[in-house]
Every structure is written in structure tokens, then in C-alpha cells.
Amino acid sequence: MFTVSQTSRAWFIDRARQAREERLVQKERERAVVAIQAHVRSFLCRRRLQRDIRKEIDEFFKADDAGSSRRSALCIFKIARKLLFLFRIKEDDERFQKLCRSILSSMEAESEAKVWYVSLALSKDLTLLWIKQIKDILWYCCEFLEQLKPEILQASRLVTLYLTMLVTFTDTATWKILRGKGESLRPAMNHMCANIMGHLNQRGFYPVLQVCDPVPYGLPALHRLEVCLWCQHSQHLPH
């Protein structure tokens, strides 16, 4: 039989074990609470940051819509980086449309090198970042094209927009920056365009070409011809 001292000792050991287990459980609970709070704070912080960035982007394009002076290529580049940082196709589709229109508008400027979006390709500090950015933008154009139905008027306009983006930045023919003295840069720029087209090929954009058959009738005749030639050319590039 157990003596009183042995019974007391067993009881004490059992109580100590229970207390130790309770402390471990409490520590796990506290650790879980801290982890949950950290995740919630991180989520709220990201949401706040995304909301602030989207607000800044909207204000940027609102100023464009108001007909203010032309934005510099660098301004467009910076706002594009912010949009691409948080880009979601369903949530940011209209913002992306405005970005594309802003980029194309910059390319139409007369004798304003700082306005032409493509001028950043000649910047020693921004060349690689610009190439990465235009590749991302053009691929998003491809993704949007896959979702659009050209027979619908509104969709046809967007098809025109995205195809024009693809035509503009995979062929140097319309780049005003290469006129006159800039002609010497054309071989290097052609090589860059080939690199961009190769990137799109690797991403698997061939199914997108079905939107070019027929080419949307919203395009001017010259642009329709350019799109057809572009499609034919791209189909002969290596996969």
C-alpha cells in the first residue's frame, strides 16, 4: 500500500504535469493569436496600400481626361509600374484601358521626345525596366483579347485598342523617335521588337490571333492592313 507521503508526491507530480501542459496550451494560444493578428494587420495594410495606389492611378487618368498638358513618358512609366504592381484583370480593366490609351496618345505626339513612351527604351537607367514593363503590358493585352468578342461593338473597340498596342510595340514603323537622326537607332529598336515578339510567342499568345480573323472593322484601313501583316509575320516566328 502507498504511504501518505507517496500519495502526496504522486498528486504533486500530477498537478505539476497538468500545470505544465496548461502553460504549453496557453503559449500555443498566444502564439496563434499573435499570428492571426499579424495576418490581419498585413491584410489590412495591403488593402489600404492598394486602395491608395488605385486612388492615385484614378486621379492620374482623371487629369488626363480633363485635357491637361501631355504627360511625360516617365510619368506614364511610373503610373504603369504602380498599376502592374497590384493589377487584377477584373478589377483594373478600365484602368488598363486608360493606360493603353495614354501610352498610344504619347506615341502620337509631334517632336516631343520626352512624351514618347518608347523614348524610355533609350534611357540607360530604365531600358531593362521599360522592356519588362512593355512585355507585361502587351501580354495583358493578349489576355484581354482572348476574352473579347469582336462582333460586339464595345468589345470591338477594345480589340482595336489592344491590337493597336501590339502592332505599335512590335514594329518600329510608326515610331517618330526614329525619324531623321534617330534612323541610326532603328536596327537596335528592331532587335528589341523582335525580343518582345519572341517573349509573347513563348507565353503562348497564338490563340489570341483568332481575333484577327476577321480583323475588327473598327480599325482604319491602314491599321487593318498592319494588323494582318503583323499576324502573318508573327505566325512565322519560332514558338
N, C-alpha and C positions, 0 to 999 in steps of 0.2 A: 504493500500500500504506500501511496505517496504521503510524505510528511507535509506539514503545513508550509514549511519553507520551500519545498519543491513545488507545491501547488502555486504559491505566490510568485515564484520565479517563472514558472510557465506562463502564468497570467501576465506578468510584466513583459516577458518576451513577445507574447502575442499582441499585447497592446502596442508595443514599440513597432512591431511589424506593420500593424494596421495604420499607425500614425505615419510611418514611412511611405506606405502605399498611398495614403491620402495626400501627402505632400507631393508625391510624384504626379498624381492625378491633377492636383491644383496647379502644378507647374505646367503641365501639358495644356490645361485650360487657358492659363495666362499666355502661353506661347501661341495658342490658336487665336486668342483674342487679338494679340499684337499683330499676327499675320493677317487676320481679316481686316483690321483697321488700316494696316499698311496698304492692302489691296484696294480698299475702298478709297483711301486718300489718293492713291495712284490713279485710280479710275476717274475720280472727280477732277483731279489735276489735268489729266489728259483731255477730258471733256471740256474743261474750261479753256485749255490751250487751243483745242480745235475750234471751239466757238469763237475765240478771239481772232484766230487766224482767218477763219471764214468771214468774219465781220470785216477784217482788214481787206480781204480779197474783194468782197462785195463793194466796199467803198471805193476801191481802186477802179473797178469797172463802172461803177456809177458815175464817177468823174469822167470816164471815157465817153459814156452815153450822153453826158451833159455837153459834149462838144468842146471840151477844154483843149489846150495845146497838146500836140502829139507827145506821147510818152517816149522816153529814150529806150533803146534796146535793152540797156542794163536794168531799167525799171521793170520791163516786161519779164526779163530773165529772172529777176528776184521774186516777182509775184508768182511766176510759174513754179519756181522751186518750192514756194510755200504751199501752192495748190497740190503739187505732186507729193509733197510730204505726207498729206493726210487724205489723198484722193480716194474717193469711193464712187464708183460709176453711177449708182442710183441716186446718190445724194448730191453729187457735184457735176451732174451732166450739163446743167445750164452754165455753170461757171467755166466748164471746159470749153463749151461753145464760144463763150465770150473771149476766152484766152486765145482760141484759134483765130477768131476774127481780129483780135488785137494784133496778133503776130502777122497775119496776112496784110492787114492795113499798114503795118510798119514797112512791109516789103514794097508797098506801092508808093512810098514817099519819094519825092524827086530831090536828088542831090543832097540828101541828109544822111550822111554816113552813120551818125550816132543813133539814128532812128531805126535803120535797117536791122532787124533781129539777127540776120545772118552775119552782121559785122562782128559779132562777138566770137565767131569762129576764128577770127584773125587776132584775137587777144591772147597774148602769151599766157596770161594767168587763167583765162577762162575757157580756152579751147576744148580741153577734155571734158570739163563740166558741161559746156554747151552741147557737145556731141552726145553726151549721156542724156541730157535733157531732151534734145530733139528726138532721139531714138525712143525715149519713153513716151513722148507726146504722140509721135506717129504710130506707135503700137496701140495706144489708147484709141487713136482714130480708127485703126483696124478693128478693134474690139467693138466700137460703136457701130461701124459699118456692118458687122456681122448681125447686129440686132435690128437694123433698119430695113424697112420695106420701101423701095424706091417708088412703087406705084402710088403711095400715099403722098400727097402734096407736101405736107410738113416734113415728112421723112425724106422726101426727095431733096429738099433744100439742105438738110443736114448731110445727106450723101454728097451733095455738091461741095459743101464746106470741107468735109473730111477728105474727099478725093483731091480737092484743090491743095490742101495741106500736103498730101502725099506727093502730088505732082511737083509742087513748089520746092520741096526739100529733098527730092531725089533726082533733080535735074537743075543744072545751073543756068538754063537758057534764059530765064526771066530775072536773074539776079542783077540788079542795077549796079551793085557794087563792083561788078566785073567789067563794066564799060570803061572805055578809054584806057587809062593807065592800069586799071585793075585787070585788064585782059591777061596779063602775065600770071595772074593767080589762078586762072581757070583750070589748068591741069591738076593743081593741088586740090581745088574745090571739087573737080570731077571725081577725083580719087576718094574724097571724103563722102560724096554722094553714093559712090559705089559701096563704100563701107556701111553706110546707113541702110542701103538696099539689101546688102548681104545680111545685116542684122535682122531685118524684117523677114527675110527668107528663112533664117534659122529659127525664128519664133513661130514659123508656120502660118504665114498670112495668105497662102494661096486660096483657101476657101473664100476669102474676102473678095477675090477678083470677080466672083459671080455677080456682084453689084454693078460691075461694069458692062454687063450683058443683059439688056442694052444699057448704054451709058445714059445716066439721067438727063432728060430733056431740059432740065433747068439750067444746064451748063451752056454758056455761049459756044458757038460753033468751034472757035479756035480751041477752047478748053476741052471740048468733047473730043477733038482730034488728039490733043495732047494726052488725055486720059487713055484713049485707045492705044496710042503708040506706047505709052508707059506700061500698059498691061501686057502688050505683046513683048516689049523689051524684058520685063520682069520675068516672064514665063521662060525665057531662055537663060536666065541666070541659074547657077548651080544651087541645088537645095541645100 
